[in-house]
Amino acid sequence: MTLMLHRQEDNLKYRRYKRLRAKKKEPKRFNLAKQAIEINNQAKKKIEKENYWGAIKDLNKAINLNPGQSETYLSRGVAYSQVGMKRAAIADFNKAIEMNPKNSQAYYYRGDEYLQLGEKQNALQDLNKSIKIDANNPKSYFNRGVVYYLMGNQSKATENFQQAAFLFGLDGDSERQKMAVDMLKRFQE
């Protein structure tokens, strides 16, 4: 009987030990995620300052700390794009989409990469998806207008440039609004 009580007591101690050990790991995981977010934010500042290689280095660290953040892959994809590493950028946008299929920016950026690579059909699919998720993204309409223009579909290109010009105007982005209007003027000449 006493042997059985000792086993139950040992079992109880072991379960308490396991619970305490699990609780100690939770703050560590939280701290790693927090640290990864901070590094990602630093990297975004480096991207704004056009320090793309520095941003890529930081984003690699952030991914090693917390590989579950889709925004980190999105940011690294943008940085890869800026240094001309189109396929690496697409791979990161693929990962961001896999992790968060409702991220319209990931579809926009991947569509932009496909457009720059001349893969019009892939670009069109991604830009359509971006617009389906966020119908107020003027850059997606602008790029979709470019795709339709390159495909020779003037009426759809016109519709998209008009929508882009309208949305850029709502955003107060007069420079990009002018670009969309200039594209529309090409069709009127």
CORUR-V753394 format. One record per residue. N is the residue number from 0. OMEGA is omega in whole degrees, -180 to 180 (999 if undefined). D_LAST is the distance of its C-alpha to the last C-alpha in Angstrom with 2 decimals. Layout:
n=(N	N)
omega=(OMEGA	OMEGA)
d_last=(D_LAST	D_LAST)
This chain:
n=(0	1	2	3	4	5	6	7	8	9	10	11	12	13	14	15	16	17	18	19	20	21	22	23	24	25	26	27	28	29	30	31	32	33	34	35	36	37	38	39	40	41	42	43	44	45	46	47	48	49	50	51	52	53	54	55	56	57	58	59	60	61	62	63	64	65	66	67	68	69	70	71	72	73	74	75	76	77	78	79	80	81	82	83	84	85	86	87	88	89	90	91	92	93	94	95	96	97	98	99	100	101	102	103	104	105	106	107	108	109	110	111	112	113	114	115	116	117	118	119	120	121	122	123	124	125	126	127	128	129	130	131	132	133	134	135	136	137	138	139	140	141	142	143	144	145	146	147	148	149	150	151	152	153	154	155	156	157	158	159	160	161	162	163	164	165	166	167	168	169	170	171	172	173	174	175	176	177	178	179	180	181	182	183	184	185	186	187	188)
omega=(179	177	179	178	178	179	178	179	178	178	179	178	-180	179	177	179	180	180	179	179	178	180	179	-180	-178	179	180	178	179	-180	178	179	179	179	179	178	179	179	178	179	176	-179	178	177	178	177	178	180	179	174	-172	-179	175	178	180	179	179	-178	174	177	-179	179	177	179	-176	-177	-177	-179	-179	-179	180	177	178	180	-180	176	178	180	177	180	-177	177	174	-179	-172	-177	176	177	180	179	178	177	175	-179	179	179	178	-178	-179	-176	180	-179	-177	-180	179	177	179	-177	178	176	178	177	179	178	180	178	180	179	-171	-178	177	179	-179	179	-179	180	174	-180	178	-179	178	180	-178	-177	-179	180	-176	-179	178	178	-180	-179	177	174	178	180	180	177	-180	178	178	180	-173	-176	179	176	180	179	-177	177	176	180	178	180	179	-177	175	177	178	179	-178	-179	-174	180	180	176	179	178	180	178	178	177	178	-180	178	-178	-178	-179	999)
d_last=(98.89	98.29	96.41	94.07	93.53	92.70	90.11	88.49	88.54	87.03	84.37	83.54	83.40	81.11	78.70	78.69	78.06	75.06	73.60	74.06	72.52	69.44	69.09	69.22	66.32	64.05	63.69	62.99	60.10	58.80	59.07	57.20	54.34	54.33	54.37	51.47	49.39	50.25	49.29	45.97	45.26	46.19	43.87	40.92	41.67	41.71	38.30	36.98	38.60	37.06	40.56	39.57	42.67	44.93	43.22	43.65	47.32	47.85	46.10	48.30	51.30	50.06	49.60	53.10	54.53	52.76	50.79	50.10	47.30	43.85	42.24	43.83	42.23	38.84	39.29	40.52	37.58	35.22	37.36	37.49	33.71	33.51	35.95	34.13	36.63	34.18	36.82	39.29	36.70	36.05	39.85	40.25	37.51	39.30	42.53	41.07	39.75	43.12	44.89	42.58	40.39	39.04	37.45	33.71	33.15	34.83	32.49	29.44	30.75	31.79	28.42	26.82	29.32	28.57	24.83	25.71	28.07	25.49	27.51	24.68	27.07	29.50	26.83	25.58	29.23	30.00	26.98	27.84	31.40	30.50	28.59	31.48	33.90	31.90	29.14	28.50	27.45	23.88	23.90	24.63	21.68	19.36	20.89	20.92	17.16	17.04	19.54	17.71	14.50	16.92	18.60	15.56	15.98	12.58	14.44	17.05	14.85	13.08	16.67	17.96	15.50	16.16	19.84	19.82	18.31	20.96	23.76	23.01	23.22	26.53	27.78	27.01	24.95	22.41	21.44	20.46	18.93	16.54	15.77	15.00	12.76	10.88	10.56	9.31	6.46	5.51	5.59	3.80	0.00)
